[in-house]
Amino acid sequence: MKTEDLKNLKEMRKKMFLTAYSGGSAHLASAFSAAEIFYALYQKKILRIDPKEPQNDERDRLILSKGHASLALYVSLAMAGFLPEEELYTFIQPGTRLSGEPCPNGIPGIEAATGSLGHGLSMGVGMAIAAKLDQKEFRTYVILGDGECQEGTIWEAVMAAHRYQLGNLTAILDCNRIQKMGFIEETMRISSWRSKWESFGWQVDEITDGHDLDEVCEVLQRANDSNVPRLVIANTVKGKGVSIMENNPNWHFKMPNRRELKVFMKELEISEKELEKCREHI
């Protein structure tokens, strides 16, 4: 991984935290696990969308089905020029466009309101079908959580995508193995995501390390059968980037106390001045 990308990813995680700090609460860990996925899509331009023409009919569509990871989406859009970075300081405040879970609200680049888990893939199926009917070349990407895949509507969408031969649809599974306050293994034991999706007729590719940007980009850019929907399993660590948050279920929806804040500041290289700027917007 290039030194510049490592630096940018740390900066991205810092901005996600400062955005959350400005609002006073957020799902930090869920956003941190998906940072490399978003960085690959937006900063490495795997997603074909231009901030100067965000409503172009030929643009790729992205749906963040695990809407509680909205920090990653908002910061990615700001870094890519879709919204002013100063707007990040308005996160979840009265009158803001940046709600806790994504809602279009006039924000270019946000295609659907999400947050009620299990529905994003169904919307993605609809967009992919529309592209085929309209003979458009755009792709639809849907970012899912592994805990979310316990929802029945996911599997209805999985079946429909195969039935309608949606080779223009890619689902990305942020497989961080934690949901809310516990591990997936303890909640609903799944022997193999790969075998389950393949049994429904999907092409499945896997990213061994979802925090290795080179591997993330390589796998996301692989070609797929033109008539087969595709799942990319990204094996990630929830809370990646801050040691006390990594693989710790207690951080699903939590902000640091005074002692924990020092760890965030040290590991993300956050200054007191940057925190003070956040406080000015509260």
Salt bridges, closest charged atoms under 4 A:
ASP5 OD2 - LYS44 NZ 3.07
GLU11 OE1 - LYS14 NZ 3.97
GLU36 OE1 - ARG13 NH2 2.81
GLU36 OE1 - HIS211 ND1 2.85
GLU58 OE2 - LYS136 NZ 3.59
ASP60 OD1 - ARG48 NH2 3.11
GLU85 OE2 - LYS15 NZ 3.00
GLU86 OE2 - LYS277 NZ 2.95
GLU87 OE2 - ARG97 NE 2.74
GLU111 OE2 - ARG59 NE 2.85
ASP174 OD2 - LYS66 NZ 2.65
GLU185 OE2 - ARG189 NE 2.87
GLU198 OE2 - ARG194 NH1 3.19
ASP205 OD1 - ARG222 NH1 3.53
ASP205 OD2 - ARG230 NE 2.79
GLU206 OE1 - ARG194 NH2 3.70
GLU218 OE2 - ARG222 NE 2.98
GLU260 OE1 - LYS254 NZ 3.19
GLU260 OE2 - ARG259 NH2 3.99
GLU269 OE2 - LYS10 NZ 3.32
GLU272 OE2 - ARG279 NH1 2.77
GLU274 OE2 - LYS14 NZ 3.25
GLU276 OE1 - ARG279 NH1 2.99
